[in-house]
Amino acid sequence: MEQTRSSEHSAFQGKVALVTGSSRGIGRSIALRFARAGAEVVVNYRKAGGSSQAAAEALCQEIAGMGRRATAIQANIASKEAVRSLLQAVRERIERLDFLILNAARAPFKPIERLLERELRQLVETNYFGNIFCVQEALPLLEASGGTVVFISSLGSRFYNPAYPLGSMKAAMESVVRDLGESLWDRRIAVNGICAGIVKTDSLKVLRQYWEEIDLMPDDLFVDPEEIADVALFLCSPQSRGIRGQMLVVDRGLSNRLYRPIPKTMSRKERE
Ligand SMILES: NC(=O)c1ccc[n+]([C@@H]2O[C@H](COP(=O)([O-])OP(=O)(O)OC[C@H]3O[C@@H](n4cnc5c(N)ncnc54)[C@H](OP(=O)(O)O)[C@@H]3O)[C@@H](O)[C@H]2O)c1
């Protein structure tokens, strides 16, 4: 066990991870996991001032208490300019980047057909454009380090939920992961992703308002944020070197359960 810990440490020591949207939730756990493995961490968050900034700064202090360096940088990934400044700050202040964890996401919970134009734009700008801006701006640093990109997706990319328009962006990004996994391979950059099950974070509190059945789900089927963080670390470790452009499902088997009760839908006769 000690030997495993020290070899893990040597794989991540002196390396730098940027985790988008890591002031709270899954991103926070990923930032802590990389720090524990020996990496320096850049904690990104969206909203300047207020609880998000306070949480990001508190996280950096916690990481400093572990003897690792951490820097909090505000940037709304939906803005190309903001992403450019974020990566410029990484280049100037830290001078390297090994791991880009595309974790930030923001979306309304409502059916696609009811999305207002501004909600639809925000959905695409944050969750599609934003992630691609991050990859584009990080490319020179990742190429120099032979780095890794890990995208955090969700089961909404594959399964219907009446109030989860984010699912369509996750599906689009899973295709981007496959494409970048191929196109960046020769530039020594690995690109993979995690398709995560349901995790108890702030966003679940909102989802619960639209999806009452979620409270019927056995506790054992909820994924711990640390379980996602462990797989993100694995995808950045030399042990994952044979994986290219793939999504790993981390859902405690939730998506295996086809026997769950099927909700009543319109019969063929009613429809016709
Ligand atoms: N929770 C789940 O059940 C679940 C399941 C599968 C996959 N996921 C995925 O896992 C990731 C994290 O989810 P979570 O539940 O931990 O989220 P969360 O608790 O809602 O936290 C979201 C984080 O992203 C940041 N963020 C949002 N929009 C941003 C933007 N435009 N630019 C920069 N940062 C931004 C937020 O910063 P502010 O606080 O400043 O807004 C916050 O730090 C997401 O990609 C999500 O889709 C979640």
The ligand as a Tripos MOL2 file, in Angstrom:
@<TRIPOS>MOLECULE
LIG
   48    52     1     0     0
SMALL
NO_CHARGES

@<TRIPOS>ATOM
      1 N1        -24.2290   15.9640   -9.6070 N.am      1 LIG1
      2 C1        -24.4880   14.9520  -10.4090 C.2       1 LIG1
      3 O1        -25.3550   14.1120  -10.1310 O.2       1 LIG1
      4 C2        -23.6830   14.7630  -11.6770 C.ar      1 LIG1
      5 C3        -23.8300   13.5570  -12.3590 C.ar      1 LIG1
      6 C4        -23.0990   13.3440  -13.5110 C.ar      1 LIG1
      7 C5        -22.2520   14.3130  -13.9930 C.ar      1 LIG1
      8 N2        -22.1480   15.5020  -13.3380 N.ar      1 LIG1
      9 C6        -21.2570   16.4990  -13.9130 C.3       1 LIG1
     10 O2        -20.1940   16.7420  -13.0170 O.3       1 LIG1
     11 C7        -19.7800   18.0910  -13.1280 C.3       1 LIG1
     12 C8        -19.8600   18.7640  -11.7740 C.3       1 LIG1
     13 O3        -21.1770   18.6710  -11.2990 O.3       1 LIG1
     14 P1        -21.5910   19.1460   -9.8230 P.3       1 LIG1
     15 O4        -22.9000   18.5210   -9.5340 O.co2     1 LIG1
     16 O5        -20.4440   18.9560   -8.9080 O.co2     1 LIG1
     17 O6        -21.8240   20.7140  -10.1010 O.3       1 LIG1
     18 P2        -22.1550   21.8830   -9.0720 P.3       1 LIG1
     19 O7        -22.1790   21.4020   -7.6620 O.co2     1 LIG1
     20 O8        -23.3430   22.5740   -9.6320 O.co2     1 LIG1
     21 O9        -20.8550   22.8180   -9.2520 O.3       1 LIG1
     22 C9        -20.6160   23.3840  -10.4940 C.3       1 LIG1
     23 C10       -19.2660   24.0560  -10.4770 C.3       1 LIG1
     24 O10       -19.0260   24.5380  -11.8010 O.3       1 LIG1
     25 C11       -18.8030   25.9400  -11.7570 C.3       1 LIG1
     26 N3        -19.2930   26.5540  -12.9790 N.ar      1 LIG1
     27 C12       -20.5580   26.5540  -13.4790 C.ar      1 LIG1
     28 N4        -20.5900   27.2360  -14.6350 N.ar      1 LIG1
     29 C13       -19.3230   27.6740  -14.8590 C.ar      1 LIG1
     30 C14       -18.7260   28.4510  -15.8640 C.ar      1 LIG1
     31 N5        -19.4540   28.9400  -16.8890 N.pl3     1 LIG1
     32 N6        -17.4150   28.7300  -15.7870 N.ar      1 LIG1
     33 C15       -16.6660   28.2570  -14.7640 C.ar      1 LIG1
     34 N7        -17.1720   27.5120  -13.7610 N.ar      1 LIG1
     35 C16       -18.5080   27.2350  -13.8120 C.ar      1 LIG1
     36 C17       -19.5240   26.4160  -10.5280 C.3       1 LIG1
     37 O11       -18.9900   27.6790  -10.1160 O.3       1 LIG1
     38 P3        -19.9780   28.7860   -9.4590 P.3       1 LIG1
     39 O12       -20.3190   28.2650   -8.0990 O.co2     1 LIG1
     40 O13       -19.1620   30.0140   -9.4400 O.co2     1 LIG1
     41 O14       -21.1890   28.8690  -10.3630 O.co2     1 LIG1
     42 C18       -19.2140   25.2670   -9.5620 C.3       1 LIG1
     43 O15       -17.9070   25.3790   -9.0620 O.3       1 LIG1
     44 C19       -20.6990   18.7240  -14.1890 C.3       1 LIG1
     45 O16       -20.0860   18.6340  -15.4420 O.3       1 LIG1
     46 C20       -21.9230   17.8400  -14.1390 C.3       1 LIG1
     47 O17       -22.6750   17.8780  -15.3320 O.3       1 LIG1
     48 C21       -22.8440   15.7530  -12.1840 C.ar      1 LIG1
@<TRIPOS>BOND
     1     1     2 1
     2     2     3 2
     3     2     4 1
     4     4     5 ar
     5     4    48 ar
     6     5     6 ar
     7     6     7 ar
     8     7     8 ar
     9     8     9 1
    10     8    48 ar
    11     9    10 1
    12     9    46 1
    13    10    11 1
    14    11    12 1
    15    11    44 1
    16    12    13 1
    17    13    14 1
    18    14    15 2
    19    14    16 1
    20    14    17 1
    21    17    18 1
    22    18    19 2
    23    18    20 1
    24    18    21 1
    25    21    22 1
    26    22    23 1
    27    23    24 1
    28    23    42 1
    29    24    25 1
    30    25    26 1
    31    25    36 1
    32    26    27 ar
    33    26    35 ar
    34    27    28 ar
    35    28    29 ar
    36    29    30 ar
    37    29    35 ar
    38    30    31 1
    39    30    32 ar
    40    32    33 ar
    41    33    34 ar
    42    34    35 ar
    43    36    37 1
    44    36    42 1
    45    37    38 1
    46    38    39 2
    47    38    40 1
    48    38    41 1
    49    42    43 1
    50    44    45 1
    51    44    46 1
    52    46    47 1
@<TRIPOS>SUBSTRUCTURE
     1 LIG1         1 GROUP 0 **** ****
